[in-house]
Amino acid sequence: MHREQLAKWLLGAAALSTIIIPIGVDAVLLADAHMNNPAWLPHAKLHCAMSFFAGASLGLAALAILLVRPVSYV
């Protein structure tokens, strides 16, 4: 495997983990502790949802840039 392909694969794995891990942990594993907790105020739930959106946006943007930008062989 060429170094450029390995680097793209590693960056892609990091971008996917940026999307999957935080949302998976907060939305699935800690759902009763965070978003579904009736003790949380709606404003606190808004901040939790904003963090989901931020993680997904950053990961998707990284994947888009990684897939669109050509690799330079220098």
DSSP file (Angstrom, degrees, kcal/mol; ACC not computed):
  #  RESIDUE AA STRUCTURE BP1 BP2  ACC     N-H-->O    O-->H-N    N-H-->O    O-->H-N    TCO  KAPPA ALPHA  PHI   PSI    X-CA   Y-CA   Z-CA
    1    1 A M              0   0    0      0, 0.0     2,-0.0     0, 0.0     0, 0.0   0.000 360.0 360.0 360.0 132.5    0.0    0.0    0.0
    2    2 A H     >  -     0   0    0      1,-0.1     4,-2.4     4,-0.0     5,-0.2  -0.325 360.0-116.6 -71.1 156.1    1.4    3.4   -0.9
    3    3 A R  H  > S+     0   0    0      1,-0.2     4,-2.5     2,-0.2     5,-0.2   0.868 115.0  53.8 -61.3 -37.2    2.0    6.0    1.7
    4    4 A E  H  > S+     0   0    0      2,-0.2     4,-2.3     1,-0.2    -1,-0.2   0.902 110.1  46.5 -66.1 -40.5   -0.6    8.3    0.2
    5    5 A Q  H  > S+     0   0    0      2,-0.2     4,-2.3     1,-0.2    -2,-0.2   0.888 112.4  50.4 -68.4 -38.9   -3.3    5.6    0.2
    6    6 A L  H  X S+     0   0    0     -4,-2.4     4,-2.6     2,-0.2    -2,-0.2   0.913 110.6  49.7 -63.7 -42.4   -2.4    4.7    3.8
    7    7 A A  H  X S+     0   0    0     -4,-2.5     4,-2.5     2,-0.2    -2,-0.2   0.912 111.3  48.6 -63.8 -42.5   -2.7    8.3    4.9
    8    8 A K  H  X S+     0   0    0     -4,-2.3     4,-2.4     2,-0.2    -1,-0.2   0.900 111.7  50.1 -63.5 -40.1   -6.1    8.7    3.2
    9    9 A W  H  X S+     0   0    0     -4,-2.3     4,-2.3     2,-0.2    -2,-0.2   0.920 112.0  47.1 -64.6 -43.8   -7.3    5.5    4.8
   10   10 A L  H  X S+     0   0    0     -4,-2.6     4,-2.2     2,-0.2    -2,-0.2   0.904 113.1  48.2 -65.8 -41.3   -6.1    6.7    8.3
   11   11 A L  H  X S+     0   0    0     -4,-2.5     4,-2.3     2,-0.2    -1,-0.2   0.887 111.3  51.3 -65.6 -37.9   -7.7   10.1    7.8
   12   12 A G  H  X S+     0   0    0     -4,-2.4     4,-2.6     2,-0.2    -2,-0.2   0.901 109.2  50.1 -64.2 -40.9  -10.9    8.5    6.7
   13   13 A A  H  X S+     0   0    0     -4,-2.3     4,-2.3     2,-0.2    -2,-0.2   0.896 111.2  49.1 -64.2 -39.6  -11.0    6.3    9.7
   14   14 A A  H  X S+     0   0    0     -4,-2.2     4,-1.6     2,-0.2    -2,-0.2   0.897 111.5  49.3 -66.2 -39.5  -10.4    9.3   12.0
   15   15 A A  H  X S+     0   0    0     -4,-2.3     4,-1.2     2,-0.2    -2,-0.2   0.916 112.1  47.9 -66.1 -43.0  -13.2   11.2   10.2
   16   16 A L  H  X S+     0   0    0     -4,-2.6     4,-2.9     1,-0.2     3,-0.3   0.896 110.3  51.3 -64.8 -39.5  -15.6    8.3   10.6
   17   17 A S  H  X S+     0   0    0     -4,-2.3     4,-1.5     1,-0.2    -1,-0.2   0.820 103.9  59.2 -67.9 -28.0  -14.8    7.8   14.2
   18   18 A T  H  < S+     0   0    0     -4,-1.6    -1,-0.2     1,-0.2    -2,-0.2   0.837 114.3  37.7 -65.2 -32.3  -15.5   11.6   14.7
   19   19 A I  H  X S+     0   0    0     -4,-1.2     4,-0.8    -3,-0.3    -2,-0.2   0.924 124.1  36.6 -81.3 -48.8  -19.0   10.9   13.5
   20   20 A I  H  X S+     0   0    0     -4,-2.9     4,-2.7     3,-0.1     5,-0.2   0.924 110.4  52.0 -79.1 -48.3  -19.7    7.5   15.0
   21   21 A I  H  X S+     0   0    0     -4,-1.5     4,-2.6    -5,-0.2     5,-0.3   0.940 111.2  40.9 -65.8 -53.4  -18.1    7.4   18.5
   22   22 A P  H  > S+     0   0    0      0, 0.0     4,-2.4     0, 0.0     5,-0.3   0.923 121.1  43.3 -63.2 -41.1  -19.4   10.6   20.1
   23   23 A I  H  X S+     0   0    0     -4,-0.8     4,-2.8    -5,-0.2     5,-0.5   0.904 114.8  50.6 -69.9 -39.6  -22.9   10.2   18.8
   24   24 A G  H  X>S+     0   0    0     -4,-2.7     5,-1.6    -5,-0.2     4,-1.6   0.912 113.6  44.2 -63.3 -42.5  -23.0    6.5   19.5
   25   25 A V  I  <>S+     0   0    0     -4,-2.6     5,-2.5    -5,-0.2    -2,-0.2   0.952 122.0  36.4 -68.8 -49.1  -21.8    7.0   23.1
   26   26 A D  I  <5S+     0   0    0     -4,-2.4     9,-0.4    -5,-0.3     8,-0.2   0.898 125.0  38.2 -73.3 -40.0  -24.2    9.9   23.9
   27   27 A A  I  <5S+     0   0    0     -4,-2.8    -3,-0.2    -5,-0.3    -1,-0.2   0.784 132.3  20.0 -84.8 -27.1  -27.2    8.8   21.9
   28   28 A V  I ><5S+     0   0    0     -4,-1.6     3,-0.7    -5,-0.5     4,-0.2   0.849 129.5  33.2-107.9 -58.8  -27.1    5.1   22.6
   29   29 A L  I 3 <S+     0   0    0     -5,-1.6     3,-0.2     1,-0.2    -3,-0.2   0.889 131.9  29.1 -71.7 -39.2  -25.0    4.2   25.6
   30   30 A L  T 3><S+     0   0    0     -5,-2.5     4,-1.7    -6,-0.2     3,-0.3   0.016  81.5 121.0-109.6  27.4  -25.8    7.3   27.7
   31   31 A A  T <4>S+     0   0    0     -3,-0.7     5,-2.7     1,-0.2     6,-0.3   0.891  78.0  46.3 -61.0 -40.9  -29.3    8.1   26.3
   32   32 A D  T  45S+     0   0    0     -4,-0.2    -1,-0.2    -3,-0.2    -2,-0.1   0.774 113.8  49.6 -73.4 -23.9  -31.0    7.8   29.7
   33   33 A A  T  45S+     0   0    0     -3,-0.3    -1,-0.2    -7,-0.1    -2,-0.2   0.730 127.8  13.2 -84.6 -22.2  -28.4    9.9   31.4
   34   34 A H  T ><5S+     0   0    0     -4,-1.7     3,-1.3    -8,-0.2     6,-0.2   0.647 128.9  19.7-117.5 -88.4  -28.5   12.7   28.8
   35   35 A M  T 3 5S+     0   0    0     -9,-0.4    -3,-0.2     1,-0.3    -4,-0.1   0.807 128.1  42.1 -66.7 -33.1  -31.1   13.3   26.1
   36   36 A N  T 3 <S+     0   0    0     -5,-2.7    -1,-0.3    -6,-0.2    -4,-0.2   0.352  84.7 115.0 -95.7   6.3  -33.9   11.2   27.7
   37   37 A N    X   -     0   0    0     -3,-1.3     3,-1.3    -6,-0.3    -4,-0.1  -0.665  55.0-155.7 -79.6 118.8  -33.3   12.4   31.2
   38   38 A P  T 3  S+     0   0    0      0, 0.0    -1,-0.2     0, 0.0    -3,-0.0   0.696  90.0  66.3 -69.0 -16.3  -36.4   14.3   32.4
   39   39 A A  T 3  S+     0   0    0      2,-0.1     2,-0.3    -3,-0.0    -2,-0.0   0.702  82.2  93.9 -76.6 -17.9  -34.3   16.2   34.9
   40   40 A W  S <  S-     0   0    0     -3,-1.3    -6,-0.0    -6,-0.2    -7,-0.0  -0.551  79.9-123.6 -75.9 137.4  -32.4   17.9   32.2
   41   41 A L    >>  -     0   0    0     -2,-0.3     4,-1.9     1,-0.1     3,-0.5  -0.441  23.2-113.3 -73.0 153.3  -33.6   21.3   31.1
   42   42 A P  H 3> S+     0   0    0      0, 0.0     4,-2.0     0, 0.0     5,-0.1   0.847 117.5  57.4 -57.1 -33.8  -34.6   21.8   27.5
   43   43 A H  H 3> S+     0   0    0      1,-0.2     4,-1.7     2,-0.2     5,-0.1   0.882 105.5  49.6 -66.4 -36.4  -31.7   24.2   27.1
   44   44 A A  H <> S+     0   0    0     -3,-0.5     4,-1.7     2,-0.2    -1,-0.2   0.882 109.7  51.5 -68.0 -37.6  -29.2   21.6   28.2
   45   45 A K  H  X S+     0   0    0     -4,-1.9     4,-2.5     1,-0.2    -2,-0.2   0.854 105.3  57.0 -66.3 -33.9  -30.7   19.1   25.8
   46   46 A L  H  X S+     0   0    0     -4,-2.0     4,-2.4     1,-0.2    -1,-0.2   0.918 106.1  49.2 -61.2 -43.3  -30.2   21.7   23.0
   47   47 A H  H  X S+     0   0    0     -4,-1.7     4,-1.7     2,-0.2    -1,-0.2   0.864 110.0  51.4 -65.8 -35.0  -26.5   21.9   23.8
   48   48 A C  H  X S+     0   0    0     -4,-1.7     4,-1.7     2,-0.2    -2,-0.2   0.924 111.2  47.3 -65.8 -43.9  -26.3   18.1   23.7
   49   49 A A  H  X S+     0   0    0     -4,-2.5     4,-2.3     1,-0.2    -2,-0.2   0.867 108.7  55.5 -65.2 -35.8  -28.0   18.1   20.3
   50   50 A M  H  X S+     0   0    0     -4,-2.4     4,-2.5     1,-0.2    -1,-0.2   0.873 105.3  52.2 -64.6 -35.9  -25.7   20.8   19.1
   51   51 A S  H  X S+     0   0    0     -4,-1.7     4,-2.3     2,-0.2    -1,-0.2   0.874 107.9  51.8 -68.8 -35.2  -22.7   18.6   20.0
   52   52 A F  H  X S+     0   0    0     -4,-1.7     4,-2.4     2,-0.2    -2,-0.2   0.946 112.2  46.3 -60.3 -47.5  -24.2   15.8   17.9
   53   53 A F  H  X S+     0   0    0     -4,-2.3     4,-2.7     1,-0.2    -2,-0.2   0.890 111.4  51.5 -63.4 -40.5  -24.6   18.2   15.0
   54   54 A A  H  X S+     0   0    0     -4,-2.5     4,-2.6     2,-0.2     5,-0.2   0.925 111.3  46.9 -64.0 -44.9  -21.0   19.5   15.4
   55   55 A G  H  X S+     0   0    0     -4,-2.3     4,-2.2     1,-0.2     5,-0.2   0.923 115.1  45.8 -63.0 -44.6  -19.5   16.0   15.5
   56   56 A A  H  X S+     0   0    0     -4,-2.4     4,-2.6    -5,-0.2     5,-0.2   0.907 113.7  49.6 -65.3 -41.3  -21.4   14.9   12.4
   57   57 A S  H  X S+     0   0    0     -4,-2.7     4,-2.5    -5,-0.2     5,-0.2   0.927 112.4  46.3 -64.4 -45.5  -20.7   18.1   10.5
   58   58 A L  H  X S+     0   0    0     -4,-2.6     4,-2.3    -5,-0.2    -1,-0.2   0.916 114.8  47.0 -64.7 -42.8  -16.9   18.0   11.2
   59   59 A G  H  X S+     0   0    0     -4,-2.2     4,-2.2    -5,-0.2    -2,-0.2   0.917 114.1  46.6 -65.8 -43.2  -16.7   14.3   10.3
   60   60 A L  H  X S+     0   0    0     -4,-2.6     4,-2.6     2,-0.2    -2,-0.2   0.890 112.2  50.6 -66.9 -38.9  -18.7   14.7    7.1
   61   61 A A  H  X S+     0   0    0     -4,-2.5     4,-2.6    -5,-0.2     5,-0.2   0.912 110.4  49.9 -64.1 -41.8  -16.7   17.8    6.1
   62   62 A A  H  X S+     0   0    0     -4,-2.3     4,-2.3    -5,-0.2    -2,-0.2   0.911 112.3  47.4 -63.3 -41.6  -13.5   15.9    6.6
   63   63 A L  H  X S+     0   0    0     -4,-2.2     4,-2.3     2,-0.2    -2,-0.2   0.910 111.7  50.4 -65.6 -41.5  -14.7   13.0    4.5
   64   64 A A  H  X S+     0   0    0     -4,-2.6     4,-2.2     2,-0.2     5,-0.3   0.932 113.2  44.9 -62.7 -45.7  -15.9   15.3    1.8
   65   65 A I  H  X S+     0   0    0     -4,-2.6     4,-2.4     1,-0.2    -1,-0.2   0.905 113.3  51.5 -64.2 -40.8  -12.6   17.1    1.6
   66   66 A L  H  < S+     0   0    0     -4,-2.3    -1,-0.2    -5,-0.2    -2,-0.2   0.873 114.7  41.8 -64.7 -37.8  -10.7   13.8    1.7
   67   67 A L  H  < S+     0   0    0     -4,-2.3    -1,-0.2    -5,-0.1    -2,-0.2   0.807 120.3  41.2 -80.9 -29.9  -12.7   12.3   -1.1
   68   68 A V  H  < S+     0   0    0     -4,-2.2    -2,-0.2    -5,-0.2    -3,-0.2   0.871  95.7  82.5 -87.3 -39.5  -12.7   15.4   -3.4
   69   69 A R  S  < S-     0   0    0     -4,-2.4     2,-0.1    -5,-0.3    -4,-0.0  -0.480  79.8-126.7 -72.8 130.2   -9.2   16.7   -3.0
   70   70 A P        -     0   0    0      0, 0.0     2,-0.5     0, 0.0    -1,-0.1  -0.357  21.0-112.6 -73.8 157.1   -6.7   15.0   -5.2
   71   71 A V        -     0   0    0     -2,-0.1     2,-0.5     2,-0.0   -67,-0.0  -0.760  25.3-142.9 -89.5 131.5   -3.5   13.5   -3.8
   72   72 A S        -     0   0    0     -2,-0.5     2,-1.0   -68,-0.0    -1,-0.0  -0.825   4.1-149.0 -96.1 131.7   -0.3   15.2   -4.9
   73   73 A Y              0   0    0     -2,-0.5    -2,-0.0     1,-0.2    -1,-0.0  -0.809 360.0 360.0-101.2  94.9    2.6   12.9   -5.5
   74   74 A V              0   0    0     -2,-1.0    -1,-0.2     0, 0.0    -2,-0.0   0.381 360.0 360.0-110.6 360.0    5.7   14.9   -4.5
